[in-house]
Amino acid sequence: MFGLFKSNPVKALKKEYERKLEAAMKAQRNGDMRTHSDLMTEADELYKRLLQQQQE
């Protein structure tokens, strides 16, 4: 019952990961490949953290 109000770190990481991917896609469509590369690197790091959190 009390778990209802606890924040879920996996859900937060997944949401941030999806935000980074969307921002990277927009940068790529605008032709800004450097920003796209930076955002994809950050998204990859978030994905690794997400997998680590899910295993715990």
The first five atom37 places (N, CA, C, CB, O) and aatype in JSON, in Angstrom:
{
  "aatype": [12, 13, 7, 10, 13, 11, 15, 2, 14, 19, 11, 0, 10, 11, 11, 6, 18, 6, 1, 11, 10, 6, 0, 0, 12, 11, 0, 5, 1, 2, 7, 3, 12, 1, 16, 8, 15, 3, 10, 12, 16, 6, 0, 3, 6, 10, 18, 11, 1, 10, 10, 5, 5, 5, 5, 6],
  "atom_mask": [
    [1, 1, 1, 1, 1],
    [1, 1, 1, 1, 1],
    [1, 1, 1, 0, 1],
    [1, 1, 1, 1, 1],
    [1, 1, 1, 1, 1],
    [1, 1, 1, 1, 1],
    [1, 1, 1, 1, 1],
    [1, 1, 1, 1, 1],
    [1, 1, 1, 1, 1],
    [1, 1, 1, 1, 1],
    [1, 1, 1, 1, 1],
    [1, 1, 1, 1, 1],
    [1, 1, 1, 1, 1],
    [1, 1, 1, 1, 1],
    [1, 1, 1, 1, 1],
    [1, 1, 1, 1, 1],
    [1, 1, 1, 1, 1],
    [1, 1, 1, 1, 1],
    [1, 1, 1, 1, 1],
    [1, 1, 1, 1, 1],
    [1, 1, 1, 1, 1],
    [1, 1, 1, 1, 1],
    [1, 1, 1, 1, 1],
    [1, 1, 1, 1, 1],
    [1, 1, 1, 1, 1],
    [1, 1, 1, 1, 1],
    [1, 1, 1, 1, 1],
    [1, 1, 1, 1, 1],
    [1, 1, 1, 1, 1],
    [1, 1, 1, 1, 1],
    [1, 1, 1, 0, 1],
    [1, 1, 1, 1, 1],
    [1, 1, 1, 1, 1],
    [1, 1, 1, 1, 1],
    [1, 1, 1, 1, 1],
    [1, 1, 1, 1, 1],
    [1, 1, 1, 1, 1],
    [1, 1, 1, 1, 1],
    [1, 1, 1, 1, 1],
    [1, 1, 1, 1, 1],
    [1, 1, 1, 1, 1],
    [1, 1, 1, 1, 1],
    [1, 1, 1, 1, 1],
    [1, 1, 1, 1, 1],
    [1, 1, 1, 1, 1],
    [1, 1, 1, 1, 1],
    [1, 1, 1, 1, 1],
    [1, 1, 1, 1, 1],
    [1, 1, 1, 1, 1],
    [1, 1, 1, 1, 1],
    [1, 1, 1, 1, 1],
    [1, 1, 1, 1, 1],
    [1, 1, 1, 1, 1],
    [1, 1, 1, 1, 1],
    [1, 1, 1, 1, 1],
    [1, 1, 1, 1, 1]
  ],
  "atom_positions": [
    [[0.82, -1.19, 0.0], [0.0, 0.0, 0.0], [0.86, 1.25, 0.0], [-0.93, 0.0, 1.19], [0.57, 2.21, -0.72]],
    [[1.92, 1.25, 0.79], [2.76, 2.43, 0.86], [3.7, 2.54, -0.34], [3.56, 2.43, 2.14], [4.29, 3.59, -0.57]],
    [[3.85, 1.46, -1.09], [4.67, 1.48, -2.29], [4.04, 2.31, -3.41], [0.0, 0.0, 0.0], [4.71, 2.64, -4.39]],
    [[2.79, 2.65, -3.25], [2.08, 3.42, -4.26], [2.7, 4.8, -4.46], [0.63, 3.56, -3.88], [2.71, 5.31, -5.58]],
    [[3.2, 5.4, -3.4], [3.71, 6.76, -3.48], [5.22, 6.84, -3.63], [3.29, 7.51, -2.26], [5.78, 7.93, -3.67]],
    [[5.89, 5.7, -3.71], [7.34, 5.69, -3.89], [7.67, 5.91, -5.36], [7.96, 4.35, -3.39], [6.97, 5.43, -6.25]],
    [[8.75, 6.65, -5.6], [9.16, 6.86, -6.98], [9.89, 5.62, -7.49], [10.06, 8.12, -7.1], [10.56, 4.92, -6.73]],
    [[9.75, 5.37, -8.76], [10.37, 4.21, -9.38], [11.58, 4.69, -10.18], [9.34, 3.45, -10.3], [11.4, 5.35, -11.21]],
    [[12.8, 4.38, -9.75], [13.99, 4.87, -10.46], [14.1, 4.31, -11.87], [15.23, 4.53, -9.67], [14.63, 4.98, -12.75]],
    [[13.63, 3.1, -12.09], [13.7, 2.5, -13.43], [12.81, 3.28, -14.39], [13.3, 1.01, -13.39], [13.18, 3.54, -15.53]],
    [[11.64, 3.63, -13.92], [10.69, 4.37, -14.76], [11.25, 5.75, -15.1], [9.33, 4.51, -14.05], [11.1, 6.22, -16.23]],
    [[11.89, 6.4, -14.14], [12.48, 7.72, -14.37], [13.63, 7.63, -15.37], [12.97, 8.33, -13.05], [13.75, 8.49, -16.24]],
    [[14.47, 6.61, -15.24], [15.58, 6.44, -16.19], [15.06, 6.16, -17.59], [16.5, 5.3, -15.73], [15.61, 6.67, -18.57]],
    [[14.01, 5.36, -17.69], [13.45, 5.04, -19.0], [12.87, 6.29, -19.67], [12.35, 3.97, -18.86], [13.03, 6.49, -20.88]],
    [[12.22, 7.11, -18.88], [11.65, 8.35, -19.41], [12.75, 9.3, -19.9], [10.79, 9.04, -18.33], [12.63, 9.9, -20.97]],
    [[13.82, 9.43, -19.13], [14.95, 10.28, -19.51], [15.63, 9.72, -20.75], [15.96, 10.4, -18.35], [16.04, 10.49, -21.63]],
    [[15.76, 8.41, -20.84], [16.36, 7.76, -22.0], [15.55, 8.06, -23.27], [16.45, 6.23, -21.78], [16.12, 8.39, -24.31]],
    [[14.24, 7.95, -23.16], [13.38, 8.23, -24.31], [13.46, 9.7, -24.72], [11.93, 7.85, -23.99], [13.41, 10.01, -25.91]],
    [[13.58, 10.6, -23.74], [13.74, 12.03, -24.03], [15.03, 12.3, -24.8], [13.72, 12.85, -22.73], [15.04, 13.07, -25.75]],
    [[16.11, 11.65, -24.38], [17.4, 11.82, -25.06], [17.32, 11.31, -26.49], [18.52, 11.09, -24.3], [17.84, 11.94, -27.41]],
    [[16.68, 10.17, -26.69], [16.55, 9.62, -28.04], [15.75, 10.55, -28.94], [15.9, 8.24, -27.99], [16.09, 10.74, -30.11]],
    [[14.69, 11.1, -28.4], [13.87, 12.01, -29.2], [14.63, 13.29, -29.55], [12.58, 12.37, -28.44], [14.55, 13.77, -30.68]],
    [[15.38, 13.82, -28.59], [16.19, 15.01, -28.86], [17.27, 14.71, -29.89], [16.83, 15.54, -27.56], [17.56, 15.55, -30.74]],
    [[17.86, 13.52, -29.82], [18.88, 13.13, -30.8], [18.27, 13.01, -32.19], [19.52, 11.79, -30.39], [18.9, 13.41, -33.17]],
    [[17.07, 12.48, -32.28], [16.41, 12.35, -33.57], [16.13, 13.73, -34.17], [15.1, 11.56, -33.42], [16.32, 13.93, -35.37]],
    [[15.67, 14.66, -33.34], [15.4, 16.01, -33.83], [16.68, 16.7, -34.29], [14.72, 16.85, -32.74], [16.68, 17.4, -35.3]],
    [[17.77, 16.5, -33.56], [19.05, 17.08, -33.95], [19.52, 16.5, -35.28], [20.12, 16.85, -32.86], [20.04, 17.22, -36.13]],
    [[19.33, 15.2, -35.46], [19.73, 14.55, -36.7], [18.91, 15.09, -37.87], [19.58, 13.02, -36.59], [19.46, 15.33, -38.95]],
    [[17.64, 15.26, -37.68], [16.78, 15.77, -38.76], [17.12, 17.21, -39.12], [15.32, 15.68, -38.35], [16.91, 17.63, -40.26]],
    [[17.64, 17.96, -38.15], [18.04, 19.34, -38.42], [19.46, 19.42, -38.99], [17.96, 20.16, -37.15], [19.93, 20.51, -39.33]],
    [[20.13, 18.29, -39.1], [21.46, 18.26, -39.68], [22.58, 18.53, -38.7], [0.0, 0.0, 0.0], [23.73, 18.71, -39.11]],
    [[22.28, 18.56, -37.42], [23.29, 18.82, -36.4], [23.83, 17.47, -35.89], [22.71, 19.67, -35.22], [23.38, 16.96, -34.87]],
    [[24.78, 16.93, -36.63], [25.28, 15.6, -36.33], [26.12, 15.55, -35.06], [26.09, 15.08, -37.49], [26.17, 14.52, -34.38]],
    [[26.78, 16.64, -34.74], [27.59, 16.67, -33.51], [26.7, 16.54, -32.27], [28.43, 17.98, -33.45], [26.99, 15.76, -31.37]],
    [[25.63, 17.32, -32.25], [24.69, 17.24, -31.12], [24.03, 15.87, -31.08], [23.62, 18.35, -31.22], [23.83, 15.3, -30.01]],
    [[23.7, 15.36, -32.25], [23.1, 14.03, -32.33], [24.03, 12.99, -31.72], [22.78, 13.67, -33.8], [23.6, 12.14, -30.94]],
    [[25.3, 13.07, -32.05], [26.28, 12.12, -31.52], [26.41, 12.25, -30.0], [27.64, 12.35, -32.18], [26.46, 11.25, -29.29]],
    [[26.46, 13.48, -29.51], [26.56, 13.71, -28.06], [25.34, 13.16, -27.33], [26.72, 15.21, -27.76], [25.47, 12.51, -26.29]],
    [[24.16, 13.41, -27.88], [22.93, 12.94, -27.24], [22.82, 11.42, -27.27], [21.72, 13.56, -27.92], [22.34, 10.81, -26.32]],
    [[23.28, 10.81, -28.36], [23.24, 9.35, -28.44], [24.21, 8.72, -27.45], [23.57, 8.89, -29.86], [23.93, 7.66, -26.89]],
    [[25.35, 9.37, -27.23], [26.3, 8.88, -26.23], [25.68, 8.95, -24.83], [27.61, 9.7, -26.27], [25.8, 8.0, -24.05]],
    [[25.02, 10.06, -24.53], [24.35, 10.19, -23.24], [23.23, 9.17, -23.1], [23.79, 11.62, -23.08], [23.03, 8.6, -22.03]],
    [[22.49, 8.95, -24.19], [21.4, 7.97, -24.16], [21.94, 6.57, -23.92], [20.59, 8.02, -25.47], [21.33, 5.77, -23.21]],
    [[23.09, 6.26, -24.52], [23.7, 4.95, -24.33], [24.1, 4.74, -22.87], [24.92, 4.8, -25.25], [23.92, 3.65, -22.33]],
    [[24.65, 5.77, -22.24], [25.01, 5.68, -20.83], [23.77, 5.47, -19.96], [25.77, 6.95, -20.38], [23.78, 4.69, -19.01]],
    [[22.69, 6.19, -20.29], [21.44, 6.01, -19.55], [20.89, 4.6, -19.72], [20.39, 7.04, -20.02], [20.37, 4.01, -18.78]],
    [[21.02, 4.06, -20.93], [20.54, 2.71, -21.2], [21.3, 1.68, -20.37], [20.66, 2.38, -22.69], [20.72, 0.74, -19.84]],
    [[22.61, 1.88, -20.26], [23.42, 0.97, -19.45], [23.0, 1.03, -17.98], [24.92, 1.31, -19.58], [22.91, 0.0, -17.31]],
    [[22.75, 2.24, -17.48], [22.28, 2.4, -16.1], [20.9, 1.77, -15.92], [22.24, 3.89, -15.71], [20.61, 1.18, -14.88]],
    [[20.06, 1.92, -16.93], [18.71, 1.34, -16.89], [18.79, -0.18, -16.79], [17.91, 1.75, -18.13], [18.08, -0.78, -15.99]],
    [[19.63, -0.79, -17.6], [19.79, -2.25, -17.54], [20.32, -2.69, -16.18], [20.73, -2.72, -18.65], [19.89, -3.7, -15.64]],
    [[21.25, -1.92, -15.65], [21.82, -2.24, -14.34], [20.75, -2.16, -13.25], [22.99, -1.3, -14.01], [20.69, -3.02, -12.37]],
    [[19.89, -1.14, -13.31], [18.83, -0.98, -12.31], [17.8, -2.11, -12.42], [18.13, 0.38, -12.49], [17.27, -2.57, -11.41]],
    [[17.52, -2.55, -13.64], [16.53, -3.6, -13.83], [17.03, -4.94, -13.3], [16.17, -3.73, -15.3], [16.23, -5.77, -12.86]],
    [[18.34, -5.15, -13.33], [18.89, -6.41, -12.84], [18.87, -6.48, -11.32], [20.31, -6.59, -13.35], [18.87, -7.58, -10.76]],
    [[18.86, -5.35, -10.66], [18.88, -5.33, -9.19], [17.53, -5.6, -8.59], [19.38, -4.01, -8.69], [17.39, -5.61, -7.37]]
  ]
}
